[in-house]
Amino acid sequence: MANFRLADVKSFRLLTLGALVTILLSIAWRFCYRSDWVPGWDLMGQSQGQFLLETEGFWGLLSRSFKDSRRYQYWTPISSTIYTLIPGYLGRIWPWLHWGAMLNLLVFFCCPWLIIKAAKLKSPETPFLLLLLASSPAFLSYSIANYPYLTGVFPHLISLVIIYSQWFRERPWFGVFTAVLLTEVSIHLYPLGQTFFINFFLFAVLDRTANWRCRIGWLASALIGYGFTLWAPAQMDIKLAFSLGNLKSFWPVFEKTFIQGLFDHSIVFWLGLISCGFVKRERWPIVLMYLAQWWLILVLASGSLSFLRSRRILVAEVYGIVLFAFAVKDQINYLWRPDEFTKLGRALLGVLFFGVSYQLYDIAKFTSVPILDRNRSLPFVESSADYYIFPRFSQIKNPIIQRVEDGKKILFLYDYLSYAENTTDPRGLLEMLYLELGHKNFSESIHIFSPLKKRYSAVPIQNPSGLANYLQELKTQKSWMNIELWNLRSERSPYALKSHEEVLVEVRKLYKMIPAVSPDKEWEVFNIVPIEN
């Protein structure tokens, strides 16, 4: 390492290429291991978008998502115009479960680019940033999560680009206009993204390098952002950041997060924290924002450790990465000379190489366990409340799709009244089938009669009042031979059981139910044969 010359273009490119390859390898490794084993939450936005596009069209979707983003009790992807419209359109072109993940992956790769733009990093400084990003298993995992948790970092990084751009500083009112657009966008993203307006406030007060017109523009952007947050809150109580919380509970939160490394390897946190002491004075607003984000996490979790969730660290950690990038830029002369790395530079590279190696070791260890033996399909996405995978619901998807491809139609006794779909952590079986089959195939081949037609998202579900006519039409047209009736044996919801029994009563009036071979012991499958008069 002592002979490595950063001025050597080939060596620099090798280091950058190595970091990029590591990032791509780590993401691909996760994606291949997870496959279609996604939590139900991951399917909500795309399913809702595709359904609205098919039933209400573009303007219907736009109107619905615009209203839902301002009135929905809890933030979900279905209240996001971006995460319903784009995956929904792509799903119509080519049915696939992972369009939302591809959108998140795009956001992920925008992150280092935005940091480079904001910090104005030069070629010698870029590999440090990429190596730190390759050391963060949480960022790498959430880069392919269909649920848009990672989107919370996007407005923050854009705001830093606006603040540090000389072009925007010379046109402060255009910066205000851009900030207003960004504020609207943030309402459709993960709630912590809405706190980006604090950046404008901190820089307006503390940045003495900006002229008064620029600082007034930043202050106006901050006030507009704060007003939007009060008008359309996403149920992330940002006001808690200004409270003390339960101080006695801070130590367990701190221990789990930073010492045990429950939600990420601590290298990103510690390097971010250390970087606070090595950035120039004009970076102090970012230091304050970094500390404020961690304070918000601690306060939110101080009441109960169940609120300590991995997705909430992403915005705080991105500020740690930003501070690290600025520290490298501000202290680059101490890290390398025109001819070679200094001892400090080699030590820092050693720490980063260790972080990258440990991240690769960790994903190798995680993926060595069969996914059927896990309740999570990605590392470092822990939450005590939700985001589980449920193998028996994911496994049954392919046999059902195979039946449809073989020309079968299915009368499905499984709906949004089911226990597994009517809790705060939906299993998403109906959405899996809908996204894999597409709207037309699902509507023609999967028949569900239920009084509850949506929960968070919606798929084609028929009114129970039409069941008798449907069954009679099957008999008249002799198409009953292609029908299978599917029922979940372990259903626990009394509402679903009542609804399903009502369907069975109607079926038994006209048909005999003949048990058929089931692909899984959790499911009953029947063929139906008309009762002779």
C-alpha positions, 0 to 999 in steps of 0.5 A: 500500500505504501507504494500506491500512487493516487496520481497514477490514473490506473491505480485510481481507476482500479480502486474506484472500480473495485468499490463499484464492483463490490457494491454491485456484487453485494446488491446482486447477492442480496437480490438473488438470495431474496428472489420473490420472498418479499414482505407483503408491504413491498407489493402494496404500491405497485399493486395499487398503481396497476389497479388504479391505472386499469380501473380509473386511468392516469388522472384517476390515479393522480387524483387518488394518490394526491389526496391519500398522501395528505389524508391517509392515517399512516404513510404507505406506498399507496399514498405515493404518486411516484411509487404507484404510478411508475411501478404500475405502468411498468407492471402493465408492460411486463408483469413483475414483482420487483419494479418498486425495487428497481425504482429504489435501486435508481434512488440508491445509485443517485445517492453517491452522485448527489453527494459528489455534486454537493461536496464537489468531490474530485477523482482522488476523493471519490473512492473513499465515499464509495468504499464507505457506501460498500461498507453499509449493509443497511443501505445495500439491503434497502436499495432493493426493498420494494417498499420505498424506505430509502426514498427519505434520503433523496430530498435531503441530498437534493437540498444539499446540492441546492445549498452548495451549488453556486448556480443556485446561490446566484439565483436564490428565488429559483432555488426557492421554486425548486425547494417548493417542488421538492417539498411536494415530492417529499410528501410522496416519499418516506416521511423522514424525507420531509425534514429536509427543510431544516437544512435550509433553516440551518444554513440560512442562520449559520452560513456566513459565506452566503449573501443576504438574498441567498439566505432569505431564499433559504429561510423562505424554503424552510418556512414553506417546507415546515408549512407543508409538513404541518399541512400534510403530515405523514404520521412521523411525529417530527415534533418529537425531535424538539422534546427530551423523550424518556432519557432513562431509555436512551442507553438501551437504544444507544446500545442496540443501535451503536454497540450491538450494531442491530441495524447496521455495522457501526463503521458508518456511524463512528466514521460519521461521528468522527468526521464531525471534528474534521470538517470545516466550520462552514459544514457545521449546519450538516453536523447539527442536522446529523445529530438532530436525525440521531436525536429523533431516532433516540426520542422516537424509540425512547418510549418503547424499543419496538419503535427502534426500526432499521429504516429510520436510521437511513437518513441519519446514516446518509448524513454520516456519509455526507460528513465523511465525504466532506471530511475527506475533501477538507483534510485530503492533504493529510490523507495523501501527498501528490506521490503516495498515501500518508500513514493516516490515508493508509490507515483510513483505507485499511478501516474502509477495506475492513468494513467492506470485507466484513459486509461481504462476510456478513452477507455470505453468512446470512445467505448460508442459511436457507431462506425458508428458515428465516423470517427476513429475506434481507439482512439489517431490515429488522423491525419488531412490528412488521416486514416479515416474510411468510413462506407458506404464502409465498410458496403457494403463489407458483402452484396457483399461477401454474394452474392458471397457465394450464387453463384452470380458473380458481374460485378463491376463498381467501380475501382481505377479510382473512386474518393474514391480510387484515392485520398491520403486516399484510402477507400480500398473497393476492398482490403477488398473484395480481402482479405476476398474472397481470390485471386481465389474467387475474380478473379472468382466472381468479374469482374472489367474492368478498364484501371487503374490496380493499385494505391498503391496496386493491385487486379485482374482487367481486361483489357477493351479490353476483355469486349466485349468477356466476355459479349458475352461468358456470353450470349453463355454459358447462365451464365448471369443469375448469374451475377449482375451489381453493380454501385456506385450512388455517384461517382464523378470522371469524369475519373471513370464515363467515364470508367463506361459509356464505360462498360455500353455501351457495356452491353446495346448492348447485355443486358437489365438492370433490377433494382434489390434490393440494400442493400444500397441506395448508390448502384445501382444493376441490373440483366441483360437479353439478348436482343432477336434478 
